Amino acid sequence: MSRAWIVVAVALLALPGAALAQSKGKGIRLWNLTSATISSFELSPAGKNQWGPNQTLNDKDKEVDHDERLRITGVEPGRYDAKVGYSGARQCFVRDIEIKADAVFSVSDKDLKDCNK
């Protein structure tokens, strides 16, 4: 019986370390350095035109203000194209963004290409 208690105690002591290791990284984040509020942000593997979900839905107000960071979910590290939407139906593209694990990547006005009005 005492051996079982030792096993339980060791397991309980290991749990906080495992939880800490899982929460250590902050995840992938977008830093909006454009001059406007982003209302939609979709990613596709570079050159594929296979757009994922609108990542701005991860934000509490569903928009990413200038100088605000947004947690990106469901995306593995790699190279991506982004479709960036603004209010008033304006949409631009950013090509070949390198996304790294637990890192921040930024998008600024100079990165925006092929914008429509």
C-alpha positions in Angstrom: 0.0 0.0 0.0 2.8 2.5 0.8 4.4 1.8 -2.6 1.2 2.8 -4.3 1.2 6.1 -2.3 4.8 6.8 -3.4 3.8 6.3 -7.1 0.8 8.6 -6.7 3.0 11.3 -4.9 5.7 11.1 -7.6 3.0 11.4 -10.4 1.4 14.4 -8.7 4.8 16.1 -8.3 5.5 15.6 -12.0 2.2 17.1 -13.2 3.1 20.8 -12.5 6.3 20.4 -14.5 4.4 18.9 -17.5 1.8 21.6 -17.4 4.5 24.2 -17.2 6.3 22.8 -20.2 3.1 22.8 -22.3 2.3 26.4 -21.4 5.8 27.7 -21.7 5.5 28.8 -25.4 3.3 31.8 -26.2 2.3 30.3 -29.6 2.4 32.0 -33.0 1.3 35.6 -33.0 0.7 38.3 -35.7 1.8 41.8 -34.9 -0.3 44.3 -36.9 2.1 47.1 -37.9 -0.2 48.3 -40.7 -1.7 51.8 -40.4 -5.3 50.4 -40.1 -7.3 47.9 -38.1 -7.4 44.4 -39.7 -10.9 42.9 -39.8 -9.9 39.6 -41.4 -6.7 37.6 -41.7 -6.5 34.3 -43.5 -3.4 32.1 -44.2 -2.6 29.7 -47.0 0.5 27.6 -47.6 2.7 29.8 -49.8 1.5 29.7 -53.4 -1.4 27.3 -52.8 -4.4 29.6 -52.6 -6.0 27.3 -49.9 -7.2 29.8 -47.3 -7.7 28.8 -43.8 -10.2 30.3 -41.3 -10.4 34.0 -40.4 -7.9 34.3 -37.5 -9.3 37.6 -36.3 -12.1 35.6 -34.8 -9.5 34.6 -32.1 -9.6 38.2 -30.8 -12.0 39.4 -28.2 -13.3 42.2 -30.5 -12.8 40.2 -33.7 -10.4 42.9 -35.1 -6.7 43.6 -34.8 -5.9 47.2 -34.2 -2.6 48.9 -35.2 0.2 47.7 -32.9 -2.0 44.9 -31.5 -0.9 41.2 -31.5 -3.2 38.4 -32.4 -2.8 34.7 -31.5 -2.7 32.5 -34.6 -4.2 29.0 -34.1 -4.3 25.9 -36.2 -1.1 26.8 -38.1 2.2 24.9 -38.2 5.5 26.7 -38.7 6.3 27.2 -42.4 5.9 29.7 -45.2 2.5 31.2 -45.9 0.7 33.8 -47.9 -1.8 36.0 -46.1 -5.1 37.6 -47.2 -5.6 40.7 -45.1 -9.0 42.4 -45.0 -10.0 45.8 -43.8 -13.3 47.5 -43.2 -14.9 48.8 -46.4 -14.1 45.6 -48.3 -10.5 46.5 -48.9 -8.3 43.4 -49.2 -4.6 43.0 -49.7 -2.1 40.1 -49.9 1.2 39.4 -48.2 3.3 36.8 -49.8 5.8 34.3 -48.4 5.7 35.0 -44.7 8.0 32.9 -42.6 6.1 31.7 -39.5 8.1 30.1 -36.7 6.9 28.2 -33.6 6.2 30.3 -30.6 7.2 33.5 -32.4 5.8 36.8 -33.5 5.6 37.8 -37.2 4.6 41.2 -38.3 2.7 42.7 -41.3 3.3 46.4 -42.2 2.0 48.6 -44.9 5.1 48.0 -47.1 4.3 44.2 -47.1 0.8 44.7 -48.6 0.5 43.8 -52.3 -2.3 43.5 -54.8 -4.7 45.6 -52.8 -8.3 46.2 -54.1 -10.6 48.9 -53.0 
